[in-house]
Each structure stands twice: as C-alpha cells, then as structure tokens.
Amino acid sequence: DTSTSNLVRHVQTCKALVGKQPSIIAFAHGSTYSHGRLRYLLVKEVALCARPFAFAEDEPFREIVRMLMPNARLISANTLSKDVKEVYDITKAALPGRIHVVFDGWASGGKRSSQGLN
C-alpha cells in the first residue's frame, strides 16, 4: 500500500533525529526578552492580526510567555489599549497628511453580501 509510504518515511526520519534536535528550552535560555519589546510585539499582534486587546490576558498566551520567560512582566488589556493608542499617535505624527483607505467585503451564510469603506 503506497498511501502510507510518506508517513512511514517521516516516522523513520523523526526516529533518527531524536536527541539531535535542539529543544525549545535551549532556545529560551538564549532569549532576548525585554518588557518593552514584549509590549511592542503585542501592539503589533493586535494591529496586524486584528486581535482584541483582551488577547494580552488570555491564559494560554500567558502560559506560553511564562514558559519561555518565567519572570516576564505581563500587561493588562487596558495597558495594551493605551500602548496601541500611543503607537498610533507616534505614527500619525510621523506621517502628516496621509490617508489610509480600506475596502472590506463580507457575505453571510444566506448569500447576502455587503461592501464597506473605512
């Protein structure tokens, strides 16, 4: 049966690599964590990926950060909201007179669609 040959080959390759791959723990020990950079990256996550401010308070996210940096200072959704506004103000001041236009389309399950301009 050739339908599982790729899977069998993958398992054999993985068995050969056990103990030879660097672990995430080794990576984290070389971490370049800084509280300011974490705050900046959270602003970037919210702005570019349309995440809610509450993302900063999600327990799974906090567990990941604590796993990689146990003494990381985590921020609240309120602080993240203020950081986003501050980055917006800084960016707006740096780009006077520029306009950003966004078109958006959406369709419901009933085939009703709409267009938007922001």
N, C-alpha and C positions, 0 to 999 in steps of 0.2 A: 504494500500500500504506500503510494508516494504522497498521500495527503498529509502525513505527519513527518515526512523526512526533514523538513526545515526545523520543526520543533525538536526532533531528536538531535540534529546537528547543533542547535542552540544550547540544549542541555549539556551536551558533551563539551562544548566550548566553555560554558559557565563553570563546569566542574574543574576544568583545567585552570581557571582563573581564581578559584577560591584561595584566599590568603595572599594573593598577589596584588589585589586591588587596594588602593588607598581608601581608608574609611572616612566618613564624613566627620568623625571625631578628630582625626588628624588634621583635616581641613580647618575645622573650627578653632583648633589651637593656634593656627596662624591667622586668626580673624583680625580684621582691621576695623572692628566695631568702634563707632563713636556715636554718642547720643544725638548730636546734630545731624549726622549723616542718616541715622535711622529716621529722624523726623522728616528730613528732606525726601527720603525714599518713600515714606508713607504719603507725603503730599503728591509725589509723582504717581504712585499707585492709584490714589483717589482720582487725580486729574486725568490720567491717560486710560485708565481701565474702568471708569465710571463706578467706582466702589463707593459705598456710603461711608460717612465719617465713622460710623459705629464699627467699621472693619477693624479699627485700631483696638477695639475692646473685645473682639471675637476671641473666645478662649482657645480654639485651635491655633490661631495665629500667635497668640501669646505663648502657648506651649512650644511652638517652633522656635520663637526668639529665645525663650529661656533655655531650651535645649542647646542652642548654639552659643548663647552668652548668658550664663546663669544670673549675673548681676546687671543685666541690661535694665535701663530705666524705661519703662513703657509709659505711653501717654494716653490720655483720655480722648474720646471723640470730640469733646469741646476744644481741647488743645489743638487737635488736628484741624478742626474747622478754622481756628484762628491762624494756624500756620498756612493753610491754603489761601486765606484772605491776604495774609502778608506777602506771600509769593506772588499772588495776583497783583497787588498794589505795586510791588517792585517791578514786575514785568510790564505792567501798564505804563509806569513812568518811563521805562526804558524804550517803549515803542509808541511815542505820541502820534496821534492821528491815524493809527492803523485800525482797520475794521476787520473783524473775523465773521464770516458768514458761513452758516452751517445749514445744509439741507438734510432733511430726515424723512424717511418714508416708513409707513407701518401698515400692516394688514392684519385684520382679526381673523379668527377661525371661520367666520361667516362670510369671508371674501370681501369684507368692507375695508377699504383702504383709505389712507389719508396722507397728505404731504404737509410738511412743516418747514418753516424758515425761521431760524433763530438768529 
